[in-house]
Amino acid sequence: MKHDCPYCGAALGWRLVTSKPLPGERKILPQRAVPVCPACQGALATNIHWSEGVLGCAAALLAFLLQQLLSGAVQPGSGFFMLMGAVMAAMVALAVFFHFRYWRHWQRYKPYVSP
């Protein structure tokens, strides 16, 4: 993913992006805050790709299967381990596909637009 600021082009990949309260909000523990670029102080919004949600659902399915195995609700047979292996292989394949198809050129931050 591209972690550049949409305003000034500063690289934000490994930098701390802090948040500032929106106008009219209190300074300490605001109800709503917006992330800002550390270089130009421009308001940013995260631009999450739909495929990140798909991988999140696959990770939740894998965590559920692992929880079922550890709780003893499922007898650990070869079919269950094959299912877990298939889910893990599908997650890796999806991650590689999404990376080369979408994420490599996807902009992580977009300009903030107030509602």
N, C-alpha and C positions, 0 to 999 in steps of 0.2 A: 504494500500500500504506500501511497505517497502521503507523507506526514508533513507537507508544506503548508505554511499559512496562505490562505487564499488572498490576503491583502498585500503582504510584503514579500512573500516567497521564502521566509525564513524556515529552515529545517527544524521541525518540532519532534522528530523521531524519538530522541532520548532526553528531551527537555521536559521539565515540569510545567504543565499547563495549569495555571491557577485559575480560580473562579472569582468573579466580582459580583456583588449583589446588583440586581436590576434597579433602575431608578424607582425611588419610593419605598424600597425595602430597607430594613435595618441592617447596620454594618456587621453586627455580631449575630451569627446563626440566622441568616436570612431564609425566608421561605423559598424564594427563587433566586438562583444565581446563574450566571452565564460564564463559560470558560473564555479566557482572553489570551491572546498571543503575548508571550513574554517580550517580544521584540517591539511590536508596534501598538500593543494594547487594543487590537481589534477584537470585537466580539465574535466568537466562533460557535458553531453548532456541529455536533458529531454527525457524520454522514455514514450511517451503518448500512452495509449492503445486505440484501435479503438472504444471501447465502450464509451469512454468519448465523442467522437464526436457524437455518437448516442444520448446520453443524452443531449448534447448541442443542437442538432436539435429539440428534443422534447421540450426543454425549450424555444427555439425560436418560435416554434409553439404555445406554451402556451402564450408567451408574445404577439404574433400577435393576438390571440383570445381575450386576455384581452384588447388590444389596440382597436380592433374593437368594443368591448362592450362599452368602455369608450368614444369613439368618436361618438357614436350614429349611426354608420353604420349598426348595427344589432339590431333588436328589441329583448330585453331580454325576451325570452320565455323559457319554460321548456326544449325544445330540445337543445338550445344553452348551458344552464347550465349543461345539461347531457353530452354534448360533452366536455365541459371544465372539468367536473368531471372525465370523462373517460380518458382524456389526463393526468390529474394529477395522477389518479390511475395507469395508465400505466407507468408513470415516476417513481413512488414509487416502483412499482413491478420490473421494469427494474433495478433501482438502487440497490435494495436488491439482485436480481439475479446476476447482474454483480459483486457486492461486494463479494458474497460468491463463485462465479464461477471463477472470474479472478483477481479482484483487491486485494484480501487479500494477495496473494503471488506475486503480480506484483512489479518489481523493478522500482522505479520512475526515478532513474538516471542510466545512462550507461556511459562508458568511451567515451570521445570525440574523434572522428576521423576526422582529417582535410580533407576537400574535395580536 
